[in-house]
Amino acid sequence: MSASVAPSPSVGHPIGLLAELTHRCPLACPYCSNPLALEGREGELDTSAWKRVFTEAAKLGILQVHLSGGEPAARRDLVELVAHCASVGLYTNLITSGIGVTEKLINQLADAGLDHVQLSIQDSEPGSADKIAGYKGAFAKKQAVAGWIKAADFPLTVNAVMHRANIARSAAMVELAVALGASRVEIAHTQYYGWALPNRAALMPTRAETEAAVADVEGLRKRYAGDIVIDLVIPDYHANYPKACMGGWAKQFINVTPSGKVLPCHASETIPGLEFWNVKDHGLDDIWHGSPAFSIYRGTDWMAEPCRSCERREIDFGGCRCQAFALTGDASATDPACYKSPYHARMTEIADADSSGQPVDYIYRRLPANAL
C-alpha cells in the first residue's frame, strides 16, 4: 500500500461506488459498456480484497455500492460481499441480467442485507429481447427473476437500453416494468462507447424515432406519477446540450474494475495515456485524492473554450470526456453533443448516416468459454 496522500481541500467525498465484480456474463448485448478487452476470471480481486475496498469506501464517505459486472451472480462470494457491505453501513444495489440468479440466491441476498435490485430487460417482445441479449430464453428467465425479487420484498428497478431494434416499444417497456412491480424504470438511450461504438450503425435510431419515443415516455410519466419513477436518459447524438457525465469527472463516483483498477468512469480506459491506480497498490482514499486519472479532468480548470467561459461549465462540466475523445481524438475537447462544439454538426451527420443505413448484424460481446 502507498503512503497517504494529503487530501485536497477542493475535493469532496464520493457518494457512489460501482463495483465491477466480474466481467463474466452469459449475455452478449451489443451495447455493453464494458471495455472491448474484458478482464478474465484469473485476474479478479478475491473476496478479502473486495471486503477491504468496501471498508475503505465506507470510511471515505461513500453511501451506495452498486454491485455490477458482467453478471455479479457469477461470483460465488456475492452473498458474503453483500453481508460485509451491510456490516460497514453501505447501501447495496445489485445490477443483474437475471441469468444465473436463482430464487435461493435472492433469498440469501435478502438475509445478507441487500437493499435494492436493478434488472435489465432488453425488449418487451420475447424474440427480440433474446436476440438482443444473444441468449435464448433470457426474456422468460427475467420474468421469473422479477417475481422472486418482488416476493423477497426488494425494491425493483428495471433497466432498459433503447436503440433501433426496440425504440418503437419504449412505452411498452415502461408498461412491462409496471407489470413486473418495479418502483422505478430507467429508459436509457444507448451511449456509444464500449461495445456500442463498433455496433453504432446497427443500434442508431432515427431522430424521428427518438423524438417519438421521448414523447411516449414523457406521457407515461404523467400517467404513472406516484406509481413508478420513470427516468429518461436522452440520447447524446440527438441532443443540443451534453449531460454531466457521472455528475462531473471524479466528482461523485468511483468505478473499480474486476482486477482492481480504479476509474473515474466506467469508459475512461478508452482514453489513452491516463494513469489508473489499483487498489492492490493504493488505498481508495489515496486514489480519490491523488490518482492522476482522477485529477486530470476534475473541476473546470482543464477546460478550453468554449467550455471555459460557458455559463453551463459547472452544470454539465464539459460533458463526456470519453465521447469527446471517440469523436474528436481529443479528450479535453467540448463534448460534440453540445451545440457550441465545432464537431456538433459532425455528430449529427454520423447519427443521420448510421440510422438511415440498412440493418446490419450485431458484433456480440463474449468472453472465451474457458474464462466464464
C-alpha positions as CSV (number, residue, x, y, z in Angstrom):
1,M,0.0,0.0,0.0
2,S,1.2,3.5,-0.7
3,A,1.9,6.3,1.7
4,S,-1.1,8.5,2.4
5,V,-1.8,11.4,0.1
6,A,-2.8,14.7,1.6
7,P,-6.4,15.5,0.8
8,S,-7.1,18.4,-1.4
9,P,-9.4,20.9,0.3
10,S,-11.3,21.4,-3.0
11,V,-12.3,17.8,-3.4
12,G,-15.3,16.5,-1.6
13,H,-16.0,12.8,-1.0
14,P,-17.7,10.5,-3.5
15,I,-21.2,9.2,-2.9
16,G,-21.2,6.1,-5.0
17,L,-19.0,3.2,-5.9
18,L,-19.6,1.0,-9.0
19,A,-18.0,-2.3,-8.1
20,E,-17.5,-4.4,-11.3
21,L,-17.1,-7.7,-9.5
22,T,-16.5,-9.6,-12.7
23,H,-16.7,-9.2,-16.5
24,R,-18.1,-12.7,-16.8
25,C,-21.6,-12.6,-18.3
26,P,-23.8,-15.1,-20.1
27,L,-25.4,-12.3,-22.2
28,A,-23.7,-10.7,-25.2
29,C,-25.5,-7.4,-25.5
30,P,-24.2,-5.3,-28.4
31,Y,-24.3,-2.1,-26.4
32,C,-22.4,-3.4,-23.4
33,S,-20.5,-0.6,-21.6
34,N,-17.7,-2.9,-20.5
35,P,-14.3,-2.4,-22.3
36,L,-13.5,-4.2,-25.6
37,A,-10.7,-6.0,-23.7
38,L,-12.6,-7.8,-21.0
39,E,-10.9,-8.9,-17.8
40,G,-10.9,-12.7,-17.2
41,R,-11.7,-14.6,-14.1
42,E,-8.0,-15.2,-13.3
43,G,-7.4,-11.5,-12.7
44,E,-10.4,-10.8,-10.5
45,L,-9.9,-9.4,-7.0
46,D,-10.5,-12.1,-4.3
47,T,-13.1,-11.9,-1.5
48,S,-10.7,-10.3,1.0
49,A,-9.6,-7.6,-1.4
50,W,-13.2,-6.6,-2.2
51,K,-14.0,-6.5,1.5
52,R,-11.1,-4.2,2.1
53,V,-12.3,-2.0,-0.7
54,F,-15.8,-1.8,0.7
55,T,-14.5,-1.0,4.2
56,E,-12.3,1.8,2.7
57,A,-15.3,3.1,0.7
58,A,-17.4,3.4,3.9
59,K,-14.6,5.3,5.6
60,L,-14.2,7.6,2.6
61,G,-17.9,8.7,2.9
62,I,-19.4,6.6,0.1
63,L,-23.0,5.8,0.8
64,Q,-24.0,3.4,-2.1
65,V,-22.3,0.4,-3.6
66,H,-23.6,-0.8,-7.0
67,L,-22.6,-4.4,-7.4
68,S,-22.3,-4.9,-11.1
69,G,-20.3,-6.7,-13.8
70,G,-20.6,-8.5,-16.2
71,E,-23.0,-10.6,-14.2
72,P,-22.3,-10.3,-10.4
73,A,-24.1,-13.6,-9.8
74,A,-21.2,-15.3,-11.4
75,R,-19.2,-14.6,-8.2
76,R,-19.7,-17.4,-5.6
77,D,-18.9,-14.9,-2.8
78,L,-21.7,-12.5,-3.7
79,V,-23.7,-13.1,-0.6
80,E,-20.6,-12.8,1.6
81,L,-19.7,-9.5,-0.1
82,V,-23.2,-8.1,0.4
83,A,-23.2,-9.1,4.1
84,H,-19.9,-7.3,4.5
85,C,-21.2,-4.1,2.9
86,A,-24.2,-4.2,5.2
87,S,-21.9,-4.6,8.2
88,V,-19.9,-1.4,7.3
89,G,-23.1,0.6,6.7
90,L,-23.1,0.7,2.9
91,Y,-26.4,0.7,0.9
92,T,-26.2,-2.1,-1.7
93,N,-27.7,-2.2,-5.1
94,L,-27.4,-5.4,-7.2
95,I,-27.3,-4.7,-11.0
96,T,-28.1,-8.0,-12.7
97,S,-29.1,-9.6,-16.0
98,G,-31.0,-12.2,-14.0
99,I,-29.3,-15.0,-15.8
100,G,-27.6,-17.3,-13.3
101,V,-29.8,-15.9,-10.5
102,T,-31.9,-18.4,-8.5
103,E,-34.7,-18.0,-6.1
104,K,-32.4,-19.4,-3.4
105,L,-29.8,-16.7,-4.1
106,I,-32.4,-13.9,-4.0
107,N,-33.5,-15.1,-0.5
108,Q,-29.9,-15.4,0.6
109,L,-29.1,-11.9,-0.5
110,A,-32.2,-10.7,1.4
111,D,-30.9,-12.3,4.5
112,A,-27.4,-10.8,3.9
113,G,-28.9,-7.3,3.9
114,L,-29.1,-6.4,0.2
115,D,-31.1,-3.2,-0.3
116,H,-32.2,-3.0,-3.9
117,V,-32.1,-4.8,-7.2
118,Q,-31.8,-3.5,-10.8
119,L,-32.8,-6.0,-13.5
120,S,-32.0,-5.4,-17.2
121,I,-34.7,-6.1,-19.8
122,Q,-33.7,-6.0,-23.5
123,D,-37.2,-5.6,-25.0
124,S,-40.9,-6.2,-24.3
125,E,-41.1,-8.8,-27.1
126,P,-39.5,-12.1,-26.1
127,G,-38.0,-13.0,-29.5
128,S,-36.4,-9.6,-29.9
129,A,-35.2,-9.5,-26.3
130,D,-33.4,-12.8,-26.7
131,K,-31.8,-11.8,-30.0
132,I,-30.5,-8.5,-28.5
133,A,-29.2,-10.4,-25.4
134,G,-27.6,-13.1,-27.6
135,Y,-29.2,-15.7,-25.2
136,K,-32.2,-17.9,-26.0
137,G,-34.7,-17.9,-23.1
138,A,-33.4,-14.8,-21.5
139,F,-36.7,-12.9,-21.5
140,A,-38.6,-15.8,-19.8
141,K,-35.9,-16.1,-17.2
142,K,-36.0,-12.4,-16.4
143,Q,-39.8,-12.6,-15.8
144,A,-39.2,-15.4,-13.2
145,V,-36.4,-13.5,-11.5
146,A,-38.5,-10.3,-11.3
147,G,-41.1,-12.4,-9.4
148,W,-38.6,-13.7,-7.0
149,I,-37.3,-10.2,-6.4
150,K,-40.7,-8.9,-5.6
151,A,-41.5,-12.0,-3.4
152,A,-38.4,-11.2,-1.4
153,D,-39.8,-7.6,-0.9
154,F,-36.9,-5.9,-2.7
155,P,-37.4,-2.5,-4.4
156,L,-37.0,-3.2,-8.1
157,T,-35.7,-1.0,-10.8
158,V,-36.0,-2.1,-14.5
159,N,-33.1,-1.0,-16.8
160,A,-34.0,-0.7,-20.5
161,V,-31.4,0.4,-23.0
162,M,-33.1,1.7,-26.1
163,H,-31.8,1.5,-29.7
164,R,-33.0,0.8,-33.2
165,A,-34.4,-2.7,-32.5
166,N,-36.6,-1.7,-29.6
167,I,-37.2,2.0,-29.6
168,A,-40.7,1.7,-31.0
169,R,-41.6,-0.1,-27.8
170,S,-40.2,2.4,-25.3
171,A,-43.7,2.9,-23.9
172,A,-44.2,-0.9,-23.8
173,M,-41.0,-1.2,-21.8
174,V,-42.5,1.2,-19.2
175,E,-45.7,-0.8,-19.2
176,L,-43.7,-4.0,-18.7
177,A,-41.8,-2.5,-15.7
178,V,-45.2,-1.6,-14.1
179,A,-46.5,-5.1,-14.7
180,L,-43.3,-6.6,-13.0
181,G,-44.0,-4.5,-9.9
182,A,-41.0,-2.1,-10.4
183,S,-40.9,1.0,-8.4
184,R,-38.5,2.6,-10.9
185,V,-37.7,2.2,-14.6
186,E,-34.8,3.7,-16.5
187,I,-35.3,4.2,-20.2
188,A,-31.7,4.9,-21.3
189,H,-30.8,5.5,-24.9
190,T,-27.6,3.9,-26.0
191,Q,-24.4,5.6,-25.2
192,Y,-21.9,5.0,-28.0
193,Y,-18.7,3.8,-26.3
194,G,-17.5,0.4,-25.2
195,W,-19.2,-2.3,-27.3
196,A,-21.8,0.1,-28.6
197,L,-19.3,2.1,-30.6
198,P,-18.5,-0.7,-33.1
199,N,-22.2,-1.5,-33.2
200,R,-23.3,2.1,-33.7
201,A,-24.6,1.5,-37.3
202,A,-26.7,-1.4,-36.1
203,L,-28.1,0.5,-33.0
204,M,-28.7,4.1,-34.1
205,P,-32.4,5.0,-34.3
206,T,-33.5,7.9,-36.5
207,R,-34.2,11.3,-35.0
208,A,-37.9,10.9,-35.6
209,E,-38.0,7.5,-33.8
210,T,-36.1,9.1,-30.9
211,E,-38.4,12.1,-30.6
212,A,-41.5,9.8,-30.7
213,A,-40.1,7.6,-28.0
214,V,-39.2,10.5,-25.8
215,A,-42.8,11.9,-26.2
216,D,-44.3,8.5,-25.4
217,V,-42.2,8.1,-22.2
218,E,-42.9,11.7,-21.1
219,G,-46.6,11.0,-21.5
220,L,-46.4,7.9,-19.3
221,R,-44.6,9.9,-16.6
222,K,-47.8,11.9,-16.2
223,R,-50.0,8.8,-16.3
224,Y,-48.0,6.9,-13.7
225,A,-47.0,9.7,-11.5
226,G,-47.0,8.4,-7.9
227,D,-46.9,4.8,-9.0
228,I,-43.5,4.4,-10.6
229,V,-40.5,6.7,-11.1
230,I,-39.6,6.9,-14.8
231,D,-36.0,8.1,-15.5
232,L,-35.3,9.1,-19.1
233,V,-31.7,9.3,-20.4
234,I,-31.8,11.3,-23.6
235,P,-29.5,10.2,-26.5
236,D,-26.5,12.4,-26.9
237,Y,-26.4,12.1,-30.7
238,H,-29.8,13.9,-30.9
239,A,-29.2,16.4,-28.2
240,N,-28.2,20.1,-28.1
241,Y,-26.5,20.0,-24.7
242,P,-24.3,17.3,-23.1
243,K,-25.1,15.5,-19.9
244,A,-22.9,16.0,-16.8
245,C,-21.3,12.6,-17.3
246,M,-21.1,10.8,-13.9
247,G,-22.1,14.1,-12.3
248,G,-18.8,15.5,-13.4
249,W,-15.4,13.8,-13.8
250,A,-14.2,12.4,-10.4
251,K,-16.8,14.5,-8.6
252,Q,-19.3,11.9,-7.2
253,F,-18.4,8.4,-8.3
254,I,-15.7,5.8,-8.2
255,N,-15.5,2.7,-10.5
256,V,-13.4,-0.4,-9.5
257,T,-12.8,-2.9,-12.3
258,P,-12.7,-6.7,-11.6
259,S,-8.9,-6.6,-11.4
260,G,-8.8,-3.6,-9.1
261,K,-8.1,-0.7,-11.4
262,V,-9.9,2.4,-10.1
263,L,-11.6,4.6,-12.8
264,P,-13.4,8.0,-12.6
265,C,-16.0,6.4,-15.0
266,H,-16.5,3.0,-16.5
267,A,-15.5,4.0,-20.0
268,S,-12.4,6.1,-19.1
269,E,-10.0,3.4,-20.2
270,T,-10.9,4.3,-23.8
271,I,-8.8,7.5,-23.3
272,P,-5.2,6.7,-24.0
273,G,-2.4,7.9,-21.7
274,L,-4.4,8.0,-18.4
275,E,-2.7,6.6,-15.4
276,F,-5.1,4.4,-13.4
277,W,-4.1,3.3,-9.9
278,N,-5.0,-0.1,-8.5
279,V,-6.5,-1.0,-5.1
280,K,-3.7,-3.6,-4.9
281,D,-1.2,-0.8,-4.6
282,H,-3.1,2.2,-3.2
283,G,-5.8,2.9,-0.7
284,L,-9.2,4.1,-2.0
285,D,-8.8,7.4,-0.2
286,D,-5.4,8.0,-1.7
287,I,-6.7,7.1,-5.2
288,W,-9.7,9.5,-4.8
289,H,-7.4,12.4,-3.8
290,G,-4.2,11.7,-5.7
291,S,-4.7,9.4,-8.7
292,P,-3.6,11.2,-11.9
293,A,-6.6,9.8,-13.8
294,F,-9.0,11.4,-11.3
295,S,-7.2,14.8,-11.2
296,I,-6.8,15.4,-14.9
297,Y,-10.4,16.5,-15.8
298,R,-11.7,17.2,-12.3
299,G,-13.4,20.6,-11.9
300,T,-13.2,23.2,-14.6
301,D,-9.5,24.4,-14.7
302,W,-8.7,22.0,-17.5
303,M,-11.3,23.4,-19.9
304,A,-10.6,25.3,-23.1
305,E,-13.0,27.4,-25.0
306,P,-16.0,27.4,-25.5
307,C,-16.4,25.5,-22.2
308,R,-14.1,27.7,-20.1
309,S,-16.3,30.8,-20.4
310,C,-19.6,28.9,-20.8
311,E,-22.4,29.6,-18.2
312,R,-23.0,25.8,-18.1
313,R,-19.5,24.8,-17.2
314,E,-20.5,23.8,-13.7
315,I,-23.7,22.2,-14.8
316,D,-22.5,19.8,-17.4
317,F,-18.7,20.0,-16.8
318,G,-18.0,19.9,-20.5
319,G,-19.9,16.7,-21.0
320,C,-18.4,13.3,-21.6
321,R,-14.6,13.1,-21.9
322,C,-14.8,9.6,-23.4
323,Q,-17.3,10.7,-26.1
324,A,-15.2,13.8,-26.8
325,F,-12.2,11.5,-27.5
326,A,-14.1,9.0,-29.5
327,L,-15.4,11.7,-31.9
328,T,-12.6,14.2,-31.9
329,G,-9.5,12.4,-30.9
330,D,-9.1,15.0,-28.0
331,A,-10.4,14.1,-24.6
332,S,-10.2,17.7,-23.5
333,A,-12.5,18.9,-26.3
334,T,-16.0,20.1,-25.8
335,D,-18.4,17.1,-25.9
336,P,-19.8,17.1,-29.5
337,A,-23.3,16.7,-28.0
338,C,-23.1,20.4,-27.2
339,Y,-24.3,22.7,-30.0
340,K,-21.3,25.0,-29.2
341,S,-18.8,22.3,-30.2
342,P,-17.3,22.7,-33.6
343,Y,-17.9,18.9,-34.0
344,H,-21.6,19.1,-33.2
345,A,-22.6,19.1,-36.9
346,R,-20.4,16.1,-37.5
347,M,-22.1,14.2,-34.7
348,T,-25.5,14.9,-36.3
349,E,-24.2,13.7,-39.6
350,I,-23.0,10.4,-38.1
351,A,-26.4,9.9,-36.4
352,D,-28.2,10.5,-39.7
353,A,-25.9,8.3,-41.7
354,D,-26.0,5.4,-39.3
355,S,-29.7,5.5,-38.7
356,S,-30.6,5.6,-42.4
357,G,-28.4,2.6,-43.4
358,Q,-29.6,-0.9,-43.9
359,P,-29.8,-3.1,-40.8
360,V,-26.5,-4.9,-40.1
361,D,-25.7,-7.8,-37.7
362,Y,-24.5,-7.1,-34.2
363,I,-21.0,-7.7,-33.0
364,Y,-21.7,-9.6,-29.9
365,R,-19.8,-9.1,-26.6
366,R,-18.5,-12.5,-25.4
367,L,-15.7,-13.9,-23.2
368,P,-14.0,-17.1,-24.3
369,A,-15.8,-20.1,-22.8
370,N,-12.8,-21.0,-20.7
371,A,-12.9,-17.6,-19.0
372,L,-16.6,-17.9,-17.8
